[in-house]
Amino acid sequence: MTTLSIGFGKHLTRRELLFGGVAAALCRRGAIRAFAAAAQPATPVSFKVPRGACDCHTHVFCDPHRFAFWSGRTYTPETATVNETRALHRTLHVERIVLVNSLVYGTDNSCMVDALRQLGNCARGIALIDEHTSDAELDALAHAGVRGIRLNFVDLGVPDPAIVQQRFQSAVKRLAGRDWHIQIYSGLSVVEALQDDVMAAPLPIVFDHFAGARASLGASQPGFDVLVKLIRSGKAYVKISAVYRVSDRAPEYSNVTPLAQALIAANPQRILWGTDWPHPDSSRVPGRRSIDTAPLLQIDDGRLFNQLPVWAPNENVRKTILVENPARLYGF
């Protein structure tokens, strides 16, 4: 039986692969609202953004008539286009972006690659692959602007530390000889489980969205000290991104500030900033099926971007975070 493995270990049958094409039919029947508008900033940026600034965490969700969703996805997002992300970043005065392929596409990176082609040299990509991805495919992704792969230990649910370590080590071996990095979406328990592996890894490691820390628990929460240690050592980066996933204190999420400041103080050369635009709602909602449309969250990215000078009052530190670190890691 033909199978596909997502994230180094989760297998799909041939029937499930073929079923992925049903997304387009559902769209035609009205089960998926494909063209709702993604959020745009409502608040003007209040500080001077340095030239070459980079949003290190964005997604695009293509027209499902062109790029079908994976049948094993946990949610179905509304469409978010390349033109919409251009509008977002013009408003934020951000010139470079990193597109992260979403698990809603499985290991099909076609939507992201198409967006990279449209955006040109101002964009880089993070792919999803599995053990069946060939060297030729990796070469093609590199040519398209991909600079790393993502391991998702949240949406697929991987609680076993032994499995986490196995998937991480498999990814390290798979990228041997490539000037890429591994990006990890996880909670702090995974950071703790992988700390020795990260310290020994021969390539950079990036943790998404504050590595899943919870603002309400403060800087003394279990695992945060390990994250700080890895950042201070220079062996890992962390994205201070998607604060609305870290805190429930809208609209400015002020209790995130101690976490952000602690990470920046540990090593500003290992901090990346990102929006997580267009803010997909991947949460499990009772009664909402994976094929039902999950409306994009309406987040004011201008207001959130204005928190960066609160976290990093020094202009040179902000330049390090917004320009120098992404240029080094993604090869701009």
Secondary structure, DSSP 8 states (H G I E B T S, - for coil): --EEEETTTEEEEHHHHHHTTHHHHHHHHTSS----------S---S---TT-EEEEE--B--TTTS---TT-S-EE--B-HHHHHHHHHHHT--EEEEE--GGGTT--HHHHHHHHHHGGGEEEEE---TT--HHHHHHHHHHTEEEEEEESTTTT---HHHHHHHHHHHHHHTTTSS-EEEEE--HHHHHHHHHHHHH-SS-EEESGGGG--GGG-TTSTTHHHHHHHHHHTSEEEEEE-HHHH---TTT-GGGHHHHHHHHHH-GGGEEEE--BT----S--TT--TTSEE------HHHHHTTHHHH---HHHHHIIIIIHHHHHHT-
